[in-house]
Amino acid sequence: MPALSKVQATERLADVVEKAKPSAVPELYAELFPERSTAVLPSASDLAHHIRDGLDAEEIVDLWNVVFPNDRNVWYDEVDDEIHYNEEVVGYADAE
């Protein structure tokens, strides 16, 4: 069960975003700032700086799904203050 603290998850996201190809920047920008549009996009480095400045847990989860599309079942655990991903989903037995 992979889990990261919010700080670890933020740093992992920022590291990948910082190295993103210029063609990926518009999608990353749109995920970080869904209500904004801009004629001039910031650099990947600027986006990474914004990420390191702090994101809400929900923003981390949403961005994680964009940056790491192969990861599944990404969620935030408020009790442990951790981001979880790639966990097995436990099915529920029918009660009869």
Gaussian input, Z-matrix of N, CA and C with variables (Angstrom, degrees):
# hf/3-21g

backbone

0 1
 N
 C     1     B1
 C     2     B2     1     A1
 N     3     B3     2     A2     1     D1
 C     4     B4     3     A3     2     D2
 C     5     B5     4     A4     3     D3
 N     6     B6     5     A5     4     D4
 C     7     B7     6     A6     5     D5
 C     8     B8     7     A7     6     D6
 N     9     B9     8     A8     7     D7
 C    10    B10     9     A9     8     D8
 C    11    B11    10    A10     9     D9
 N    12    B12    11    A11    10    D10
 C    13    B13    12    A12    11    D11
 C    14    B14    13    A13    12    D12
 N    15    B15    14    A14    13    D13
 C    16    B16    15    A15    14    D14
 C    17    B17    16    A16    15    D15
 N    18    B18    17    A17    16    D16
 C    19    B19    18    A18    17    D17
 C    20    B20    19    A19    18    D18
 N    21    B21    20    A20    19    D19
 C    22    B22    21    A21    20    D20
 C    23    B23    22    A22    21    D21
 N    24    B24    23    A23    22    D22
 C    25    B25    24    A24    23    D23
 C    26    B26    25    A25    24    D24
 N    27    B27    26    A26    25    D25
 C    28    B28    27    A27    26    D26
 C    29    B29    28    A28    27    D27
 N    30    B30    29    A29    28    D28
 C    31    B31    30    A30    29    D29
 C    32    B32    31    A31    30    D30
 N    33    B33    32    A32    31    D31
 C    34    B34    33    A33    32    D32
 C    35    B35    34    A34    33    D33
 N    36    B36    35    A35    34    D34
 C    37    B37    36    A36    35    D35
 C    38    B38    37    A37    36    D36
 N    39    B39    38    A38    37    D37
 C    40    B40    39    A39    38    D38
 C    41    B41    40    A40    39    D39
 N    42    B42    41    A41    40    D40
 C    43    B43    42    A42    41    D41
 C    44    B44    43    A43    42    D42
 N    45    B45    44    A44    43    D43
 C    46    B46    45    A45    44    D44
 C    47    B47    46    A46    45    D45
 N    48    B48    47    A47    46    D46
 C    49    B49    48    A48    47    D47
 C    50    B50    49    A49    48    D48
 N    51    B51    50    A50    49    D49
 C    52    B52    51    A51    50    D50
 C    53    B53    52    A52    51    D51
 N    54    B54    53    A53    52    D52
 C    55    B55    54    A54    53    D53
 C    56    B56    55    A55    54    D54
 N    57    B57    56    A56    55    D55
 C    58    B58    57    A57    56    D56
 C    59    B59    58    A58    57    D57
 N    60    B60    59    A59    58    D58
 C    61    B61    60    A60    59    D59
 C    62    B62    61    A61    60    D60
 N    63    B63    62    A62    61    D61
 C    64    B64    63    A63    62    D62
 C    65    B65    64    A64    63    D63
 N    66    B66    65    A65    64    D64
 C    67    B67    66    A66    65    D65
 C    68    B68    67    A67    66    D66
 N    69    B69    68    A68    67    D67
 C    70    B70    69    A69    68    D68
 C    71    B71    70    A70    69    D69
 N    72    B72    71    A71    70    D70
 C    73    B73    72    A72    71    D71
 C    74    B74    73    A73    72    D72
 N    75    B75    74    A74    73    D73
 C    76    B76    75    A75    74    D74
 C    77    B77    76    A76    75    D75
 N    78    B78    77    A77    76    D76
 C    79    B79    78    A78    77    D77
 C    80    B80    79    A79    78    D78
 N    81    B81    80    A80    79    D79
 C    82    B82    81    A81    80    D80
 C    83    B83    82    A82    81    D81
 N    84    B84    83    A83    82    D82
 C    85    B85    84    A84    83    D83
 C    86    B86    85    A85    84    D84
 N    87    B87    86    A86    85    D85
 C    88    B88    87    A87    86    D86
 C    89    B89    88    A88    87    D87
 N    90    B90    89    A89    88    D88
 C    91    B91    90    A90    89    D89
 C    92    B92    91    A91    90    D90
 N    93    B93    92    A92    91    D91
 C    94    B94    93    A93    92    D92
 C    95    B95    94    A94    93    D93
 N    96    B96    95    A95    94    D94
 C    97    B97    96    A96    95    D95
 C    98    B98    97    A97    96    D96
 N    99    B99    98    A98    97    D97
 C   100   B100    99    A99    98    D98
 C   101   B101   100   A100    99    D99
 N   102   B102   101   A101   100   D100
 C   103   B103   102   A102   101   D101
 C   104   B104   103   A103   102   D102
 N   105   B105   104   A104   103   D103
 C   106   B106   105   A105   104   D104
 C   107   B107   106   A106   105   D105
 N   108   B108   107   A107   106   D106
 C   109   B109   108   A108   107   D107
 C   110   B110   109   A109   108   D108
 N   111   B111   110   A110   109   D109
 C   112   B112   111   A111   110   D110
 C   113   B113   112   A112   111   D111
 N   114   B114   113   A113   112   D112
 C   115   B115   114   A114   113   D113
 C   116   B116   115   A115   114   D114
 N   117   B117   116   A116   115   D115
 C   118   B118   117   A117   116   D116
 C   119   B119   118   A118   117   D117
 N   120   B120   119   A119   118   D118
 C   121   B121   120   A120   119   D119
 C   122   B122   121   A121   120   D120
 N   123   B123   122   A122   121   D121
 C   124   B124   123   A123   122   D122
 C   125   B125   124   A124   123   D123
 N   126   B126   125   A125   124   D124
 C   127   B127   126   A126   125   D125
 C   128   B128   127   A127   126   D126
 N   129   B129   128   A128   127   D127
 C   130   B130   129   A129   128   D128
 C   131   B131   130   A130   129   D129
 N   132   B132   131   A131   130   D130
 C   133   B133   132   A132   131   D131
 C   134   B134   133   A133   132   D132
 N   135   B135   134   A134   133   D133
 C   136   B136   135   A135   134   D134
 C   137   B137   136   A136   135   D135
 N   138   B138   137   A137   136   D136
 C   139   B139   138   A138   137   D137
 C   140   B140   139   A139   138   D138
 N   141   B141   140   A140   139   D139
 C   142   B142   141   A141   140   D140
 C   143   B143   142   A142   141   D141
 N   144   B144   143   A143   142   D142
 C   145   B145   144   A144   143   D143
 C   146   B146   145   A145   144   D144
 N   147   B147   146   A146   145   D145
 C   148   B148   147   A147   146   D146
 C   149   B149   148   A148   147   D147
 N   150   B150   149   A149   148   D148
 C   151   B151   150   A150   149   D149
 C   152   B152   151   A151   150   D150
 N   153   B153   152   A152   151   D151
 C   154   B154   153   A153   152   D152
 C   155   B155   154   A154   153   D153
 N   156   B156   155   A155   154   D154
 C   157   B157   156   A156   155   D155
 C   158   B158   157   A157   156   D156
 N   159   B159   158   A158   157   D157
 C   160   B160   159   A159   158   D158
 C   161   B161   160   A160   159   D159
 N   162   B162   161   A161   160   D160
 C   163   B163   162   A162   161   D161
 C   164   B164   163   A163   162   D162
 N   165   B165   164   A164   163   D163
 C   166   B166   165   A165   164   D164
 C   167   B167   166   A166   165   D165
 N   168   B168   167   A167   166   D166
 C   169   B169   168   A168   167   D167
 C   170   B170   169   A169   168   D168
 N   171   B171   170   A170   169   D169
 C   172   B172   171   A171   170   D170
 C   173   B173   172   A172   171   D171
 N   174   B174   173   A173   172   D172
 C   175   B175   174   A174   173   D173
 C   176   B176   175   A175   174   D174
 N   177   B177   176   A176   175   D175
 C   178   B178   177   A177   176   D176
 C   179   B179   178   A178   177   D177
 N   180   B180   179   A179   178   D178
 C   181   B181   180   A180   179   D179
 C   182   B182   181   A181   180   D180
 N   183   B183   182   A182   181   D181
 C   184   B184   183   A183   182   D182
 C   185   B185   184   A184   183   D183
 N   186   B186   185   A185   184   D184
 C   187   B187   186   A186   185   D185
 C   188   B188   187   A187   186   D186
 N   189   B189   188   A188   187   D187
 C   190   B190   189   A189   188   D188
 C   191   B191   190   A190   189   D189
 N   192   B192   191   A191   190   D190
 C   193   B193   192   A192   191   D191
 C   194   B194   193   A193   192   D192
 N   195   B195   194   A194   193   D193
 C   196   B196   195   A195   194   D194
 C   197   B197   196   A196   195   D195
 N   198   B198   197   A197   196   D196
 C   199   B199   198   A198   197   D197
 C   200   B200   199   A199   198   D198
 N   201   B201   200   A200   199   D199
 C   202   B202   201   A201   200   D200
 C   203   B203   202   A202   201   D201
 N   204   B204   203   A203   202   D202
 C   205   B205   204   A204   203   D203
 C   206   B206   205   A205   204   D204
 N   207   B207   206   A206   205   D205
 C   208   B208   207   A207   206   D206
 C   209   B209   208   A208   207   D207
 N   210   B210   209   A209   208   D208
 C   211   B211   210   A210   209   D209
 C   212   B212   211   A211   210   D210
 N   213   B213   212   A212   211   D211
 C   214   B214   213   A213   212   D212
 C   215   B215   214   A214   213   D213
 N   216   B216   215   A215   214   D214
 C   217   B217   216   A216   215   D215
 C   218   B218   217   A217   216   D216
 N   219   B219   218   A218   217   D217
 C   220   B220   219   A219   218   D218
 C   221   B221   220   A220   219   D219
 N   222   B222   221   A221   220   D220
 C   223   B223   222   A222   221   D221
 C   224   B224   223   A223   222   D222
 N   225   B225   224   A224   223   D223
 C   226   B226   225   A225   224   D224
 C   227   B227   226   A226   225   D225
 N   228   B228   227   A227   226   D226
 C   229   B229   228   A228   227   D227
 C   230   B230   229   A229   228   D228
 N   231   B231   230   A230   229   D229
 C   232   B232   231   A231   230   D230
 C   233   B233   232   A232   231   D231
 N   234   B234   233   A233   232   D232
 C   235   B235   234   A234   233   D233
 C   236   B236   235   A235   234   D234
 N   237   B237   236   A236   235   D235
 C   238   B238   237   A237   236   D236
 C   239   B239   238   A238   237   D237
 N   240   B240   239   A239   238   D238
 C   241   B241   240   A240   239   D239
 C   242   B242   241   A241   240   D240
 N   243   B243   242   A242   241   D241
 C   244   B244   243   A243   242   D242
 C   245   B245   244   A244   243   D243
 N   246   B246   245   A245   244   D244
 C   247   B247   246   A246   245   D245
 C   248   B248   247   A247   246   D246
 N   249   B249   248   A248   247   D247
 C   250   B250   249   A249   248   D248
 C   251   B251   250   A250   249   D249
 N   252   B252   251   A251   250   D250
 C   253   B253   252   A252   251   D251
 C   254   B254   253   A253   252   D252
 N   255   B255   254   A254   253   D253
 C   256   B256   255   A255   254   D254
 C   257   B257   256   A256   255   D255
 N   258   B258   257   A257   256   D256
 C   259   B259   258   A258   257   D257
 C   260   B260   259   A259   258   D258
 N   261   B261   260   A260   259   D259
 C   262   B262   261   A261   260   D260
 C   263   B263   262   A262   261   D261
 N   264   B264   263   A263   262   D262
 C   265   B265   264   A264   263   D263
 C   266   B266   265   A265   264   D264
 N   267   B267   266   A266   265   D265
 C   268   B268   267   A267   266   D266
 C   269   B269   268   A268   267   D267
 N   270   B270   269   A269   268   D268
 C   271   B271   270   A270   269   D269
 C   272   B272   271   A271   270   D270
 N   273   B273   272   A272   271   D271
 C   274   B274   273   A273   272   D272
 C   275   B275   274   A274   273   D273
 N   276   B276   275   A275   274   D274
 C   277   B277   276   A276   275   D275
 C   278   B278   277   A277   276   D276
 N   279   B279   278   A278   277   D277
 C   280   B280   279   A279   278   D278
 C   281   B281   280   A280   279   D279
 N   282   B282   281   A281   280   D280
 C   283   B283   282   A282   281   D281
 C   284   B284   283   A283   282   D282
 N   285   B285   284   A284   283   D283
 C   286   B286   285   A285   284   D284
 C   287   B287   286   A286   285   D285

   B1=1.4435
   B2=1.5337
   B3=1.3219
   B4=1.4663
   B5=1.5283
   B6=1.3159
   B7=1.4606
   B8=1.5229
   B9=1.3232
   B10=1.4590
   B11=1.5172
   B12=1.3103
   B13=1.4591
   B14=1.5238
   B15=1.3308
   B16=1.4598
   B17=1.5281
   B18=1.3107
   B19=1.4669
   B20=1.5271
   B21=1.3327
   B22=1.4667
   B23=1.5297
   B24=1.3200
   B25=1.4639
   B26=1.5204
   B27=1.3295
   B28=1.4582
   B29=1.5190
   B30=1.3132
   B31=1.4673
   B32=1.5278
   B33=1.3293
   B34=1.4695
   B35=1.5277
   B36=1.3211
   B37=1.4667
   B38=1.5259
   B39=1.3295
   B40=1.4674
   B41=1.5201
   B42=1.3266
   B43=1.4667
   B44=1.5206
   B45=1.3225
   B46=1.4654
   B47=1.5277
   B48=1.3190
   B49=1.4675
   B50=1.5223
   B51=1.3114
   B52=1.4657
   B53=1.5272
   B54=1.3401
   B55=1.4641
   B56=1.5287
   B57=1.3200
   B58=1.4721
   B59=1.5263
   B60=1.3134
   B61=1.4605
   B62=1.5253
   B63=1.3136
   B64=1.4675
   B65=1.5332
   B66=1.3170
   B67=1.4647
   B68=1.5255
   B69=1.3432
   B70=1.4659
   B71=1.5297
   B72=1.3142
   B73=1.4593
   B74=1.5337
   B75=1.3357
   B76=1.4712
   B77=1.5345
   B78=1.3198
   B79=1.4685
   B80=1.5324
   B81=1.3162
   B82=1.4611
   B83=1.5280
   B84=1.3175
   B85=1.4646
   B86=1.5286
   B87=1.3264
   B88=1.4690
   B89=1.5250
   B90=1.3211
   B91=1.4701
   B92=1.5307
   B93=1.3168
   B94=1.4624
   B95=1.5212
   B96=1.3322
   B97=1.4656
   B98=1.5292
   B99=1.3311
   B100=1.4707
   B101=1.5278
   B102=1.3069
   B103=1.4657
   B104=1.5219
   B105=1.3109
   B106=1.4631
   B107=1.5245
   B108=1.2964
   B109=1.4616
   B110=1.5169
   B111=1.3069
   B112=1.4514
   B113=1.5143
   B114=1.2986
   B115=1.4612
   B116=1.5234
   B117=1.3297
   B118=1.4601
   B119=1.5218
   B120=1.3198
   B121=1.4568
   B122=1.5259
   B123=1.3178
   B124=1.4641
   B125=1.5301
   B126=1.3016
   B127=1.4605
   B128=1.5342
   B129=1.3200
   B130=1.4631
   B131=1.5307
   B132=1.3104
   B133=1.4623
   B134=1.5314
   B135=1.3328
   B136=1.4676
   B137=1.5270
   B138=1.3255
   B139=1.4599
   B140=1.5331
   B141=1.3288
   B142=1.4662
   B143=1.5272
   B144=1.3199
   B145=1.4706
   B146=1.5343
   B147=1.3314
   B148=1.4652
   B149=1.5356
   B150=1.3131
   B151=1.4638
   B152=1.5315
   B153=1.3206
   B154=1.4705
   B155=1.5234
   B156=1.3321
   B157=1.4652
   B158=1.5214
   B159=1.3186
   B160=1.4608
   B161=1.5090
   B162=1.3085
   B163=1.4593
   B164=1.5184
   B165=1.3053
   B166=1.4625
   B167=1.5207
   B168=1.3114
   B169=1.4634
   B170=1.5271
   B171=1.3232
   B172=1.4635
   B173=1.5238
   B174=1.3305
   B175=1.4621
   B176=1.5257
   B177=1.3225
   B178=1.4668
   B179=1.5241
   B180=1.3341
   B181=1.4661
   B182=1.5238
   B183=1.3348
   B184=1.4635
   B185=1.5218
   B186=1.3141
   B187=1.4619
   B188=1.5175
   B189=1.3267
   B190=1.4732
   B191=1.5278
   B192=1.3159
   B193=1.4701
   B194=1.5270
   B195=1.3162
   B196=1.4713
   B197=1.5266
   B198=1.3167
   B199=1.4585
   B200=1.5272
   B201=1.3118
   B202=1.4650
   B203=1.5303
   B204=1.3306
   B205=1.4730
   B206=1.5276
   B207=1.3154
   B208=1.4632
   B209=1.5220
   B210=1.3240
   B211=1.4597
   B212=1.5277
   B213=1.3035
   B214=1.4672
   B215=1.5169
   B216=1.3300
   B217=1.4688
   B218=1.5235
   B219=1.3283
   B220=1.4573
   B221=1.5297
   B222=1.3316
   B223=1.4561
   B224=1.5241
   B225=1.3218
   B226=1.4571
   B227=1.5136
   B228=1.3135
   B229=1.4612
   B230=1.5312
   B231=1.3254
   B232=1.4677
   B233=1.5226
   B234=1.3171
   B235=1.4605
   B236=1.5268
   B237=1.3370
   B238=1.4659
   B239=1.5197
   B240=1.3436
   B241=1.4620
   B242=1.5300
   B243=1.3565
   B244=1.4599
   B245=1.5317
   B246=1.3191
   B247=1.4580
   B248=1.5145
   B249=1.3131
   B250=1.4641
   B251=1.5147
   B252=1.3250
   B253=1.4574
   B254=1.5230
   B255=1.3265
   B256=1.4658
   B257=1.5212
   B258=1.3128
   B259=1.4529
   B260=1.5177
   B261=1.2989
   B262=1.4528
   B263=1.5196
   B264=1.3042
   B265=1.4613
   B266=1.5116
   B267=1.3105
   B268=1.4601
   B269=1.5241
   B270=1.3156
   B271=1.4655
   B272=1.5086
   B273=1.2940
   B274=1.4630
   B275=1.5247
   B276=1.3029
   B277=1.4640
   B278=1.5268
   B279=1.3195
   B280=1.4592
   B281=1.5211
   B282=1.2849
   B283=1.4589
   B284=1.5118
   B285=1.2960
   B286=1.4621
   B287=1.4871
   A1=108.23
   A2=117.15
   A3=119.30
   A4=111.28
   A5=115.14
   A6=121.43
   A7=108.03
   A8=114.92
   A9=121.59
   A10=109.14
   A11=115.73
   A12=117.99
   A13=107.55
   A14=116.49
   A15=119.61
   A16=110.32
   A17=117.76
   A18=121.45
   A19=110.36
   A20=117.04
   A21=120.78
   A22=111.07
   A23=116.64
   A24=120.49
   A25=110.80
   A26=116.53
   A27=121.20
   A28=110.68
   A29=117.25
   A30=120.67
   A31=111.11
   A32=116.95
   A33=119.62
   A34=110.35
   A35=116.93
   A36=120.64
   A37=111.14
   A38=116.66
   A39=120.85
   A40=111.49
   A41=117.72
   A42=120.96
   A43=111.55
   A44=116.35
   A45=120.14
   A46=110.34
   A47=117.10
   A48=120.56
   A49=110.35
   A50=117.09
   A51=121.71
   A52=111.58
   A53=116.39
   A54=121.53
   A55=112.25
   A56=117.04
   A57=120.80
   A58=111.02
   A59=114.64
   A60=121.06
   A61=108.79
   A62=116.94
   A63=119.65
   A64=113.28
   A65=117.32
   A66=120.03
   A67=112.52
   A68=117.76
   A69=121.75
   A70=112.62
   A71=117.53
   A72=121.48
   A73=113.04
   A74=120.08
   A75=118.09
   A76=113.60
   A77=117.28
   A78=120.19
   A79=110.96
   A80=116.42
   A81=120.17
   A82=110.69
   A83=116.31
   A84=120.92
   A85=110.05
   A86=116.48
   A87=120.93
   A88=111.32
   A89=117.06
   A90=120.12
   A91=110.99
   A92=116.77
   A93=120.52
   A94=112.75
   A95=116.76
   A96=121.80
   A97=109.67
   A98=117.39
   A99=119.79
   A100=114.85
   A101=118.20
   A102=120.25
   A103=112.80
   A104=116.71
   A105=120.35
   A106=110.04
   A107=114.47
   A108=119.67
   A109=106.30
   A110=115.49
   A111=118.70
   A112=109.65
   A113=115.35
   A114=120.11
   A115=110.05
   A116=116.03
   A117=120.94
   A118=107.88
   A119=116.00
   A120=120.43
   A121=110.63
   A122=116.71
   A123=119.15
   A124=109.47
   A125=115.97
   A126=120.44
   A127=109.70
   A128=115.89
   A129=120.60
   A130=109.68
   A131=116.41
   A132=121.28
   A133=111.32
   A134=116.70
   A135=120.53
   A136=111.03
   A137=116.74
   A138=120.21
   A139=110.47
   A140=116.92
   A141=120.99
   A142=110.00
   A143=116.60
   A144=120.80
   A145=110.11
   A146=116.86
   A147=120.93
   A148=110.62
   A149=116.99
   A150=121.66
   A151=109.78
   A152=116.53
   A153=120.57
   A154=112.65
   A155=116.55
   A156=119.97
   A157=112.02
   A158=116.50
   A159=120.23
   A160=113.24
   A161=114.89
   A162=123.03
   A163=108.10
   A164=116.56
   A165=120.67
   A166=108.62
   A167=115.99
   A168=120.46
   A169=111.76
   A170=116.80
   A171=120.16
   A172=111.41
   A173=116.15
   A174=120.25
   A175=110.78
   A176=116.77
   A177=120.87
   A178=109.63
   A179=116.72
   A180=120.89
   A181=110.76
   A182=117.15
   A183=120.11
   A184=111.45
   A185=117.36
   A186=120.60
   A187=111.01
   A188=117.06
   A189=121.14
   A190=109.72
   A191=115.90
   A192=119.99
   A193=112.10
   A194=118.00
   A195=121.96
   A196=110.44
   A197=116.97
   A198=121.84
   A199=111.81
   A200=116.73
   A201=121.95
   A202=109.33
   A203=117.64
   A204=120.15
   A205=114.88
   A206=118.09
   A207=119.88
   A208=113.11
   A209=117.15
   A210=120.06
   A211=109.08
   A212=115.76
   A213=121.89
   A214=110.36
   A215=114.12
   A216=121.77
   A217=111.85
   A218=115.82
   A219=121.32
   A220=108.40
   A221=115.93
   A222=119.66
   A223=110.26
   A224=114.88
   A225=122.23
   A226=109.78
   A227=116.05
   A228=123.03
   A229=108.09
   A230=116.08
   A231=120.84
   A232=112.44
   A233=116.98
   A234=120.48
   A235=110.77
   A236=116.24
   A237=120.61
   A238=112.82
   A239=117.09
   A240=122.27
   A241=110.78
   A242=115.06
   A243=121.36
   A244=110.67
   A245=114.36
   A246=122.30
   A247=106.77
   A248=116.87
   A249=122.65
   A250=108.98
   A251=116.48
   A252=120.53
   A253=109.93
   A254=114.83
   A255=123.54
   A256=113.58
   A257=116.39
   A258=120.15
   A259=109.49
   A260=115.63
   A261=120.67
   A262=108.85
   A263=116.48
   A264=120.75
   A265=106.97
   A266=115.80
   A267=121.07
   A268=107.90
   A269=115.28
   A270=119.96
   A271=110.94
   A272=114.78
   A273=119.72
   A274=109.08
   A275=115.30
   A276=120.46
   A277=108.36
   A278=115.25
   A279=118.81
   A280=109.22
   A281=115.80
   A282=120.77
   A283=108.41
   A284=116.17
   A285=119.64
   A286=110.06
   D1=93.02
   D2=178.39
   D3=-66.22
   D4=132.44
   D5=176.74
   D6=-146.13
   D7=142.36
   D8=179.15
   D9=-131.02
   D10=148.27
   D11=171.53
   D12=-66.49
   D13=163.46
   D14=178.15
   D15=-60.15
   D16=-37.76
   D17=179.64
   D18=-64.49
   D19=-45.07
   D20=178.84
   D21=-64.11
   D22=-43.71
   D23=179.98
   D24=-63.80
   D25=-41.71
   D26=178.49
   D27=-61.36
   D28=-44.25
   D29=-178.96
   D30=-67.09
   D31=-39.13
   D32=177.81
   D33=-63.03
   D34=-43.76
   D35=176.88
   D36=-61.52
   D37=-47.99
   D38=-177.97
   D39=-61.23
   D40=-39.72
   D41=178.80
   D42=-60.28
   D43=-44.23
   D44=-178.54
   D45=-71.56
   D46=-43.36
   D47=-179.26
   D48=-62.53
   D49=-39.12
   D50=-179.17
   D51=-59.83
   D52=-30.61
   D53=-178.54
   D54=-98.43
   D55=7.49
   D56=-176.06
   D57=-65.07
   D58=147.44
   D59=175.12
   D60=-68.49
   D61=149.70
   D62=178.55
   D63=-55.30
   D64=-29.85
   D65=179.81
   D66=-69.12
   D67=-19.90
   D68=179.67
   D69=-88.47
   D70=-16.37
   D71=-174.95
   D72=-59.58
   D73=-42.42
   D74=179.53
   D75=-58.99
   D76=-40.81
   D77=179.34
   D78=-67.03
   D79=-41.29
   D80=178.46
   D81=-64.94
   D82=-42.74
   D83=178.39
   D84=-61.08
   D85=-45.52
   D86=-179.03
   D87=-61.89
   D88=-35.00
   D89=178.48
   D90=-71.43
   D91=-39.90
   D92=-179.13
   D93=-75.29
   D94=-34.07
   D95=-175.98
   D96=-131.00
   D97=69.34
   D98=-173.93
   D99=-63.66
   D100=-23.19
   D101=-177.05
   D102=-98.91
   D103=0.73
   D104=-178.91
   D105=-108.19
   D106=150.06
   D107=168.59
   D108=-130.54
   D109=153.76
   D110=-178.57
   D111=-147.56
   D112=145.37
   D113=177.57
   D114=-76.43
   D115=-31.51
   D116=-179.97
   D117=-118.92
   D118=117.03
   D119=179.87
   D120=-78.83
   D121=146.28
   D122=174.64
   D123=-70.23
   D124=165.93
   D125=176.96
   D126=-76.83
   D127=165.21
   D128=175.45
   D129=-60.14
   D130=-36.19
   D131=177.97
   D132=-62.67
   D133=-41.35
   D134=177.99
   D135=-64.80
   D136=-39.75
   D137=178.13
   D138=-64.93
   D139=-41.00
   D140=178.75
   D141=-62.57
   D142=-39.83
   D143=177.46
   D144=-61.56
   D145=-43.27
   D146=177.99
   D147=-60.87
   D148=-42.25
   D149=179.73
   D150=-62.74
   D151=-44.82
   D152=-179.59
   D153=-65.93
   D154=-25.08
   D155=177.79
   D156=-68.58
   D157=-14.31
   D158=174.99
   D159=119.36
   D160=128.05
   D161=175.70
   D162=-122.45
   D163=152.42
   D164=171.07
   D165=-68.38
   D166=157.22
   D167=-179.09
   D168=-56.00
   D169=-40.64
   D170=-179.61
   D171=-65.15
   D172=-35.83
   D173=177.54
   D174=-68.07
   D175=-37.15
   D176=177.14
   D177=-61.81
   D178=-47.57
   D179=-179.86
   D180=-61.10
   D181=-45.87
   D182=-179.62
   D183=-62.56
   D184=-44.35
   D185=-179.82
   D186=-69.24
   D187=-35.17
   D188=178.79
   D189=-57.05
   D190=-41.79
   D191=-179.06
   D192=-65.36
   D193=-26.02
   D194=177.59
   D195=-83.27
   D196=-45.00
   D197=-175.71
   D198=-74.76
   D199=-36.45
   D200=-179.33
   D201=-121.73
   D202=72.23
   D203=-173.83
   D204=-64.55
   D205=-18.13
   D206=179.48
   D207=-83.18
   D208=-13.56
   D209=177.27
   D210=-76.73
   D211=142.28
   D212=-178.57
   D213=-122.51
   D214=162.22
   D215=175.73
   D216=52.69
   D217=51.62
   D218=178.75
   D219=-86.50
   D220=128.16
   D221=-179.09
   D222=-155.67
   D223=162.00
   D224=-179.63
   D225=-105.66
   D226=129.02
   D227=176.95
   D228=-98.46
   D229=106.96
   D230=-177.78
   D231=-65.76
   D232=-33.01
   D233=-177.38
   D234=-66.41
   D235=-49.09
   D236=-178.43
   D237=-92.05
   D238=-5.46
   D239=-179.21
   D240=56.43
   D241=49.02
   D242=-177.14
   D243=-132.05
   D244=153.63
   D245=171.87
   D246=-97.88
   D247=125.15
   D248=178.97
   D249=-108.60
   D250=149.28
   D251=177.02
   D252=-155.76
   D253=157.30
   D254=178.10
   D255=55.60
   D256=35.86
   D257=176.05
   D258=-89.50
   D259=149.86
   D260=174.85
   D261=-69.02
   D262=136.34
   D263=176.52
   D264=-89.21
   D265=122.66
   D266=-178.41
   D267=-85.70
   D268=126.39
   D269=178.22
   D270=-78.19
   D271=158.40
   D272=178.52
   D273=-103.00
   D274=135.40
   D275=178.44
   D276=-78.87
   D277=141.73
   D278=175.95
   D279=-70.40
   D280=131.38
   D281=178.43
   D282=-87.84
   D283=115.29
   D284=179.03
   D285=-128.04

